[in-house]
Amino acid sequence: MSKIIHSKDINGLLDFSILVSSIGLMLIFIPVSHNGLRFSSTSFKYFFSWFYLIQGLSFLLLFFIWYKFGLIEFFKLKVQSSFKKKTKEAKKNMSLFEKKNVILIFCLFFVISLLITFDIFYGNNFGEWAFKRNNVETFSKDPKLIENWKDKIEGNLENNSTPSGFVFRQWLILLFSLYILRRNKTHEKIKEEYFNKLTSIIFKCIFILSFVYVSLARLILEQHTLVDIFVAISLGTIIYFSAVFIIAIIFKKNIEKSLLNRFTIFCICSFLVFLIISKNPITFLYMGSIFNFIIIPLLYKFSRYDWRTD
């Protein structure tokens, strides 16, 4: 039986991501999306001032789920195999990891963590370079901790409003959490569930509400416009699924051709919108050309040719 990524999981997640992103990209062309929203209620702003804590806690919860999937056991086996011969039990356990695609999940989490770290340190510089859209004029400020962090990381950037870094990171966390929690089902011949159904539903709700909270916080604290939010979601979708497909290719997992087809159409449309709204459009002429005419064709070329569904 050919190795494949679980098409039901990926199909549903890709459709969800493209739907949300596409709605956002269409709303970008409504004038109000380009204006900062004004909220006078101090108590309302205070309620949403804990967005950075929510993001940190949601990432820790994601790490806990990752741990539950066997992180420690996996590394124990890798260490054992490095210093001595694998026992029959170790080989059996490693085979079980492979069957459950846990190794693929570990690698994906590692890549997502790197992307989040990169965005924290260089995301605003990317916004300054690629979109060059003026920051929102506001009398409201982020919490002092975030303001101090921005001063150290950003310096005096004035045109880095798009995209919203916090929303971008929260969207990556949401996509990965939904993917891994959808895998919380007994499949094939493996009789194991990581969480019961109620716990899985609660976790999904927590991650969805965390994303909504962080997105609203960036608007209500008058730090971003709707354009910044929608662009962050679309960029997050492109980067997340690029990582998924590349890792699937590395692990020789078959990918449904329809997945890449839909992803390709979405990427082309997204880069066209980015080109229109960017104050430095030449950037996206290069970026769009490289991504759509080099990276995506490479994904098609190196993906397994025996396309099939799960």
C-alpha positions as a Markdown table, in Angstrom:
| # | Residue | x | y | z |
|---|---|---|---|---|
| 1 | Met | 0.0 | 0.0 | 0.0 |
| 2 | Ser | 1.4 | 3.4 | -1.0 |
| 3 | Lys | 2.4 | 5.8 | 1.7 |
| 4 | Ile | 0.1 | 8.9 | 1.6 |
| 5 | Ile | -0.6 | 11.9 | 3.7 |
| 6 | His | -4.0 | 11.5 | 5.2 |
| 7 | Ser | -6.1 | 13.2 | 2.5 |
| 8 | Lys | -9.2 | 13.7 | 4.6 |
| 9 | Asp | -7.3 | 15.6 | 7.2 |
| 10 | Ile | -5.4 | 17.7 | 4.6 |
| 11 | Asn | -8.3 | 18.2 | 2.3 |
| 12 | Gly | -10.6 | 19.5 | 5.0 |
| 13 | Leu | -7.9 | 21.8 | 6.5 |
| 14 | Leu | -6.9 | 23.2 | 3.1 |
| 15 | Asp | -10.5 | 23.9 | 2.1 |
| 16 | Phe | -11.1 | 25.6 | 5.5 |
| 17 | Ser | -7.9 | 27.7 | 5.1 |
| 18 | Ile | -8.6 | 28.7 | 1.5 |
| 19 | Leu | -12.2 | 29.7 | 2.4 |
| 20 | Val | -11.2 | 31.9 | 5.3 |
| 21 | Ser | -8.3 | 33.4 | 3.4 |
| 22 | Ser | -10.3 | 34.0 | 0.2 |
| 23 | Ile | -13.1 | 35.8 | 2.1 |
| 24 | Gly | -10.4 | 38.0 | 3.7 |
| 25 | Leu | -8.7 | 38.8 | 0.4 |
| 26 | Met | -12.1 | 39.8 | -1.2 |
| 27 | Leu | -12.9 | 42.1 | 1.8 |
| 28 | Ile | -9.5 | 43.8 | 1.3 |
| 29 | Phe | -11.1 | 45.7 | -1.6 |
| 30 | Ile | -13.7 | 47.3 | 0.7 |
| 31 | Pro | -12.4 | 50.8 | 1.7 |
| 32 | Val | -13.2 | 50.4 | 5.4 |
| 33 | Ser | -10.7 | 47.5 | 5.6 |
| 34 | His | -7.8 | 49.9 | 5.0 |
| 35 | Asn | -8.8 | 52.2 | 8.0 |
| 36 | Gly | -7.9 | 51.7 | 11.6 |
| 37 | Leu | -10.9 | 51.1 | 13.8 |
| 38 | Arg | -11.5 | 53.4 | 16.8 |
| 39 | Phe | -12.6 | 52.0 | 20.2 |
| 40 | Ser | -13.0 | 54.4 | 23.1 |
| 41 | Ser | -13.8 | 51.9 | 25.9 |
| 42 | Thr | -10.8 | 51.5 | 28.2 |
| 43 | Ser | -12.1 | 48.4 | 29.9 |
| 44 | Phe | -12.8 | 46.8 | 26.5 |
| 45 | Lys | -9.2 | 47.5 | 25.4 |
| 46 | Tyr | -7.9 | 46.1 | 28.8 |
| 47 | Phe | -9.8 | 42.9 | 28.2 |
| 48 | Phe | -7.9 | 42.4 | 24.9 |
| 49 | Ser | -4.5 | 43.6 | 26.2 |
| 50 | Trp | -3.5 | 40.0 | 27.1 |
| 51 | Phe | -3.2 | 38.8 | 23.5 |
| 52 | Tyr | 0.5 | 38.0 | 23.9 |
| 53 | Leu | -0.2 | 35.8 | 26.9 |
| 54 | Ile | -3.0 | 34.0 | 25.1 |
| 55 | Gln | -0.6 | 33.4 | 22.2 |
| 56 | Gly | 2.1 | 32.0 | 24.5 |
| 57 | Leu | -0.3 | 29.7 | 26.3 |
| 58 | Ser | -1.8 | 28.4 | 23.1 |
| 59 | Phe | 1.7 | 27.5 | 21.9 |
| 60 | Leu | 2.4 | 25.7 | 25.2 |
| 61 | Leu | -0.9 | 23.8 | 24.8 |
| 62 | Leu | 0.2 | 22.8 | 21.3 |
| 63 | Phe | 3.5 | 21.6 | 22.7 |
| 64 | Phe | 1.6 | 19.5 | 25.3 |
| 65 | Ile | -0.4 | 17.9 | 22.5 |
| 66 | Trp | 2.9 | 17.3 | 20.6 |
| 67 | Tyr | 4.3 | 15.7 | 23.7 |
| 68 | Lys | 1.2 | 13.5 | 24.1 |
| 69 | Phe | 1.9 | 12.1 | 20.6 |
| 70 | Gly | 5.1 | 10.6 | 21.9 |
| 71 | Leu | 7.8 | 13.2 | 21.8 |
| 72 | Ile | 9.8 | 11.9 | 24.7 |
| 73 | Glu | 9.5 | 8.2 | 23.7 |
| 74 | Phe | 10.6 | 9.1 | 20.1 |
| 75 | Phe | 13.8 | 10.9 | 21.3 |
| 76 | Lys | 14.6 | 8.0 | 23.7 |
| 77 | Leu | 14.5 | 5.6 | 20.8 |
| 78 | Lys | 16.7 | 7.9 | 18.7 |
| 79 | Val | 19.2 | 8.2 | 21.5 |
| 80 | Gln | 19.2 | 4.4 | 22.1 |
| 81 | Ser | 19.7 | 3.7 | 18.4 |
| 82 | Ser | 22.7 | 6.2 | 18.3 |
| 83 | Phe | 24.6 | 4.4 | 21.1 |
| 84 | Lys | 23.7 | 0.8 | 20.7 |
| 85 | Lys | 21.9 | -1.6 | 18.4 |
| 86 | Lys | 18.1 | -1.4 | 18.2 |
| 87 | Thr | 16.3 | -4.1 | 20.2 |
| 88 | Lys | 13.3 | -5.8 | 18.7 |
| 89 | Glu | 11.0 | -3.8 | 20.9 |
| 90 | Ala | 12.7 | -0.5 | 19.9 |
| 91 | Lys | 12.3 | -1.5 | 16.2 |
| 92 | Lys | 8.6 | -2.3 | 16.8 |
| 93 | Asn | 8.0 | 1.0 | 18.6 |
| 94 | Met | 9.8 | 3.0 | 15.8 |
| 95 | Ser | 7.7 | 1.2 | 13.2 |
| 96 | Leu | 4.6 | 2.2 | 15.2 |
| 97 | Phe | 5.8 | 5.8 | 15.1 |
| 98 | Glu | 6.2 | 5.6 | 11.3 |
| 99 | Lys | 2.8 | 4.0 | 10.8 |
| 100 | Lys | 1.1 | 6.8 | 12.8 |
| 101 | Asn | 3.1 | 9.4 | 10.9 |
| 102 | Val | 4.2 | 10.8 | 14.2 |
| 103 | Ile | 7.7 | 11.5 | 12.8 |
| 104 | Leu | 6.1 | 13.7 | 10.1 |
| 105 | Ile | 4.1 | 15.6 | 12.8 |
| 106 | Phe | 7.3 | 16.2 | 14.8 |
| 107 | Cys | 9.1 | 17.6 | 11.8 |
| 108 | Leu | 6.1 | 19.8 | 10.9 |
| 109 | Phe | 6.0 | 21.1 | 14.5 |
| 110 | Phe | 9.7 | 21.8 | 14.4 |
| 111 | Val | 9.3 | 23.8 | 11.1 |
| 112 | Ile | 6.3 | 25.7 | 12.4 |
| 113 | Ser | 8.3 | 26.6 | 15.5 |
| 114 | Leu | 11.2 | 27.9 | 13.4 |
| 115 | Leu | 8.7 | 30.0 | 11.3 |
| 116 | Ile | 7.2 | 31.5 | 14.4 |
| 117 | Thr | 10.7 | 32.3 | 15.8 |
| 118 | Phe | 11.7 | 33.9 | 12.5 |
| 119 | Asp | 8.6 | 36.0 | 12.4 |
| 120 | Ile | 9.1 | 37.2 | 15.9 |
| 121 | Phe | 12.6 | 38.6 | 15.0 |
| 122 | Tyr | 12.3 | 39.4 | 11.4 |
| 123 | Gly | 8.6 | 39.5 | 10.5 |
| 124 | Asn | 8.2 | 43.3 | 10.8 |
| 125 | Asn | 11.3 | 43.8 | 8.7 |
| 126 | Phe | 9.7 | 41.6 | 6.0 |
| 127 | Gly | 6.5 | 43.8 | 6.3 |
| 128 | Glu | 8.6 | 47.0 | 5.9 |
| 129 | Trp | 10.4 | 45.5 | 2.8 |
| 130 | Ala | 7.5 | 43.7 | 1.1 |
| 131 | Phe | 4.4 | 45.8 | 1.7 |
| 132 | Lys | 5.8 | 49.1 | 3.0 |
| 133 | Arg | 2.3 | 50.1 | 4.3 |
| 134 | Asn | 2.1 | 52.9 | 6.9 |
| 135 | Asn | 1.5 | 51.9 | 10.5 |
| 136 | Val | -1.9 | 52.8 | 11.9 |
| 137 | Glu | -2.2 | 56.3 | 13.4 |
| 138 | Thr | -3.3 | 55.7 | 16.9 |
| 139 | Phe | -3.2 | 57.0 | 20.4 |
| 140 | Ser | -3.5 | 53.5 | 21.8 |
| 141 | Lys | -0.4 | 51.5 | 22.7 |
| 142 | Asp | 0.4 | 47.8 | 23.1 |
| 143 | Pro | 1.2 | 46.6 | 26.6 |
| 144 | Lys | 4.6 | 48.0 | 27.9 |
| 145 | Leu | 6.2 | 44.5 | 27.6 |
| 146 | Ile | 5.4 | 44.3 | 23.9 |
| 147 | Glu | 6.3 | 48.0 | 23.3 |
| 148 | Asn | 9.8 | 47.4 | 24.8 |
| 149 | Trp | 10.3 | 44.2 | 22.8 |
| 150 | Lys | 9.3 | 46.0 | 19.6 |
| 151 | Asp | 11.8 | 48.8 | 20.3 |
| 152 | Lys | 14.6 | 46.3 | 20.7 |
| 153 | Ile | 13.7 | 44.2 | 17.7 |
| 154 | Glu | 12.3 | 46.7 | 15.2 |
| 155 | Gly | 14.1 | 49.9 | 15.9 |
| 156 | Asn | 12.3 | 52.8 | 14.1 |
| 157 | Leu | 10.3 | 50.9 | 11.5 |
| 158 | Glu | 7.4 | 53.1 | 10.3 |
| 159 | Asn | 5.9 | 51.1 | 7.4 |
| 160 | Asn | 5.5 | 47.6 | 8.7 |
| 161 | Ser | 1.8 | 47.5 | 9.4 |
| 162 | Thr | 1.1 | 44.7 | 7.0 |
| 163 | Pro | 1.0 | 41.8 | 7.8 |
| 164 | Ser | 0.1 | 41.4 | 11.5 |
| 165 | Gly | 2.8 | 39.3 | 13.0 |
| 166 | Phe | 0.6 | 38.1 | 16.0 |
| 167 | Val | -2.2 | 37.1 | 13.7 |
| 168 | Phe | 0.2 | 35.3 | 11.4 |
| 169 | Arg | 1.7 | 33.3 | 14.2 |
| 170 | Gln | -1.7 | 32.5 | 15.7 |
| 171 | Trp | -3.0 | 31.3 | 12.4 |
| 172 | Leu | 0.0 | 28.9 | 12.1 |
| 173 | Ile | -0.7 | 27.6 | 15.6 |
| 174 | Leu | -4.4 | 27.1 | 14.7 |
| 175 | Leu | -3.8 | 25.3 | 11.5 |
| 176 | Phe | -1.3 | 22.9 | 13.1 |
| 177 | Ser | -3.5 | 22.3 | 16.1 |
| 178 | Leu | -6.5 | 21.5 | 13.8 |
| 179 | Tyr | -4.5 | 19.1 | 11.7 |
| 180 | Ile | -3.0 | 17.2 | 14.7 |
| 181 | Leu | -6.3 | 17.0 | 16.5 |
| 182 | Arg | -8.1 | 15.7 | 13.4 |
| 183 | Arg | -5.5 | 12.9 | 13.5 |
| 184 | Asn | -6.8 | 12.0 | 17.0 |
| 185 | Lys | -8.8 | 9.1 | 15.5 |
| 186 | Thr | -8.2 | 5.4 | 15.2 |
| 187 | His | -7.1 | 4.7 | 11.7 |
| 188 | Glu | -5.8 | 1.8 | 9.7 |
| 189 | Lys | -4.8 | -1.0 | 12.2 |
| 190 | Ile | -3.6 | 1.2 | 15.0 |
| 191 | Lys | -6.0 | 1.0 | 17.9 |
| 192 | Glu | -5.1 | 4.1 | 19.9 |
| 193 | Glu | -6.6 | 7.5 | 20.5 |
| 194 | Tyr | -4.5 | 10.3 | 22.0 |
| 195 | Phe | -7.4 | 12.2 | 23.5 |
| 196 | Asn | -11.0 | 11.3 | 24.1 |
| 197 | Lys | -13.6 | 13.0 | 21.9 |
| 198 | Leu | -14.7 | 15.6 | 24.4 |
| 199 | Thr | -11.1 | 16.7 | 25.1 |
| 200 | Ser | -10.3 | 16.9 | 21.4 |
| 201 | Ile | -13.4 | 19.2 | 20.9 |
| 202 | Ile | -12.4 | 21.4 | 23.9 |
| 203 | Phe | -8.9 | 21.8 | 22.5 |
| 204 | Lys | -10.2 | 22.8 | 19.1 |
| 205 | Cys | -12.5 | 25.4 | 20.6 |
| 206 | Ile | -9.6 | 26.8 | 22.7 |
| 207 | Phe | -7.4 | 27.2 | 19.6 |
| 208 | Ile | -10.2 | 28.7 | 17.5 |
| 209 | Leu | -11.2 | 31.2 | 20.3 |
| 210 | Ser | -7.5 | 32.1 | 20.8 |
| 211 | Phe | -7.2 | 33.0 | 17.1 |
| 212 | Val | -10.3 | 35.1 | 17.2 |
| 213 | Tyr | -9.2 | 36.8 | 20.4 |
| 214 | Val | -5.7 | 37.7 | 19.1 |
| 215 | Ser | -7.1 | 39.0 | 15.8 |
| 216 | Leu | -9.7 | 41.1 | 17.5 |
| 217 | Ala | -7.1 | 42.4 | 20.0 |
| 218 | Arg | -4.9 | 43.7 | 17.2 |
| 219 | Leu | -7.9 | 45.6 | 15.8 |
| 220 | Ile | -9.3 | 46.9 | 19.1 |
| 221 | Leu | -5.9 | 48.0 | 20.4 |
| 222 | Glu | -5.7 | 50.0 | 17.1 |
| 223 | Gln | -2.5 | 48.4 | 16.0 |
| 224 | His | -3.6 | 47.0 | 12.7 |
| 225 | Thr | -6.3 | 47.3 | 10.0 |
| 226 | Leu | -8.4 | 44.5 | 8.6 |
| 227 | Val | -6.0 | 44.4 | 5.6 |
| 228 | Asp | -3.2 | 43.5 | 7.9 |
| 229 | Ile | -5.2 | 40.7 | 9.5 |
| 230 | Phe | -6.4 | 39.2 | 6.1 |
| 231 | Val | -2.9 | 39.4 | 4.6 |
| 232 | Ala | -1.4 | 37.6 | 7.6 |
| 233 | Ile | -4.0 | 34.8 | 7.3 |
| 234 | Ser | -3.3 | 34.4 | 3.6 |
| 235 | Leu | 0.4 | 34.4 | 4.0 |
| 236 | Gly | 0.1 | 31.9 | 6.9 |
| 237 | Thr | -1.9 | 29.6 | 4.6 |
| 238 | Ile | 0.7 | 29.7 | 1.8 |
| 239 | Ile | 3.6 | 29.1 | 4.2 |
| 240 | Tyr | 1.9 | 26.4 | 6.3 |
| 241 | Phe | 0.9 | 24.2 | 3.4 |
| 242 | Ser | 4.2 | 24.8 | 1.5 |
| 243 | Ala | 5.8 | 23.3 | 4.6 |
| 244 | Val | 3.3 | 20.4 | 4.7 |
| 245 | Phe | 3.9 | 19.5 | 1.1 |
| 246 | Ile | 7.7 | 19.8 | 1.3 |
| 247 | Ile | 7.8 | 17.6 | 4.4 |
| 248 | Ala | 5.5 | 15.1 | 2.7 |
| 249 | Ile | 7.8 | 14.9 | -0.3 |
| 250 | Ile | 10.9 | 14.4 | 2.0 |
| 251 | Phe | 9.1 | 11.5 | 3.7 |
| 252 | Lys | 7.9 | 10.1 | 0.3 |
| 253 | Lys | 4.2 | 10.5 | 1.1 |
| 254 | Asn | 1.9 | 10.6 | -1.9 |
| 255 | Ile | -0.1 | 13.8 | -2.2 |
| 256 | Glu | -3.4 | 14.1 | -4.0 |
| 257 | Lys | -3.0 | 16.1 | -7.2 |
| 258 | Ser | -6.2 | 18.0 | -6.5 |
| 259 | Leu | -4.6 | 19.4 | -3.3 |
| 260 | Leu | -1.7 | 20.9 | -5.2 |
| 261 | Asn | -4.1 | 22.2 | -7.9 |
| 262 | Arg | -6.2 | 24.1 | -5.4 |
| 263 | Phe | -3.2 | 25.3 | -3.5 |
| 264 | Thr | -1.6 | 26.6 | -6.7 |
| 265 | Ile | -4.7 | 28.5 | -7.8 |
| 266 | Phe | -4.9 | 30.1 | -4.3 |
| 267 | Cys | -1.3 | 31.1 | -4.3 |
| 268 | Ile | -1.6 | 32.8 | -7.7 |
| 269 | Cys | -4.7 | 34.8 | -6.6 |
| 270 | Ser | -3.1 | 35.7 | -3.3 |
| 271 | Phe | 0.1 | 37.1 | -4.9 |
| 272 | Leu | -2.0 | 39.1 | -7.4 |
| 273 | Val | -3.8 | 40.7 | -4.4 |
| 274 | Phe | -0.5 | 41.3 | -2.6 |
| 275 | Leu | 0.8 | 42.9 | -5.7 |
| 276 | Ile | -2.1 | 45.3 | -5.8 |
| 277 | Ile | -2.0 | 46.4 | -2.2 |
| 278 | Ser | 1.7 | 46.5 | -1.7 |
| 279 | Lys | 3.4 | 50.0 | -1.7 |
| 280 | Asn | 6.5 | 48.2 | -3.1 |
| 281 | Pro | 4.9 | 46.1 | -5.8 |
| 282 | Ile | 8.1 | 45.2 | -7.5 |
| 283 | Thr | 8.8 | 42.9 | -4.5 |
| 284 | Phe | 5.8 | 40.7 | -5.3 |
| 285 | Leu | 6.7 | 40.6 | -9.0 |
| 286 | Tyr | 9.8 | 38.8 | -8.0 |
| 287 | Met | 8.4 | 36.9 | -5.0 |
| 288 | Gly | 5.3 | 35.8 | -7.0 |
| 289 | Ser | 7.4 | 34.8 | -10.0 |
| 290 | Ile | 9.8 | 32.7 | -7.9 |
| 291 | Phe | 7.1 | 31.0 | -5.9 |
| 292 | Asn | 4.5 | 30.4 | -8.6 |
| 293 | Phe | 6.9 | 29.6 | -11.5 |
| 294 | Ile | 9.7 | 27.8 | -9.6 |
| 295 | Ile | 8.7 | 26.5 | -6.1 |
| 296 | Ile | 5.2 | 25.2 | -7.1 |
| 297 | Pro | 6.5 | 23.4 | -10.3 |
| 298 | Leu | 9.1 | 21.8 | -8.1 |
| 299 | Leu | 6.4 | 20.6 | -5.7 |
| 300 | Tyr | 4.7 | 19.0 | -8.7 |
| 301 | Lys | 7.9 | 17.5 | -10.0 |
| 302 | Phe | 9.1 | 15.9 | -6.8 |
| 303 | Ser | 5.7 | 14.7 | -5.5 |
| 304 | Arg | 4.9 | 11.1 | -6.0 |
| 305 | Tyr | 3.3 | 10.5 | -9.4 |
| 306 | Asp | 0.9 | 7.7 | -8.3 |
| 307 | Trp | -1.7 | 10.2 | -7.1 |
| 308 | Arg | -4.4 | 8.6 | -5.1 |
| 309 | Thr | -6.9 | 9.2 | -2.3 |
| 310 | Asp | -7.0 | 7.7 | 1.2 |
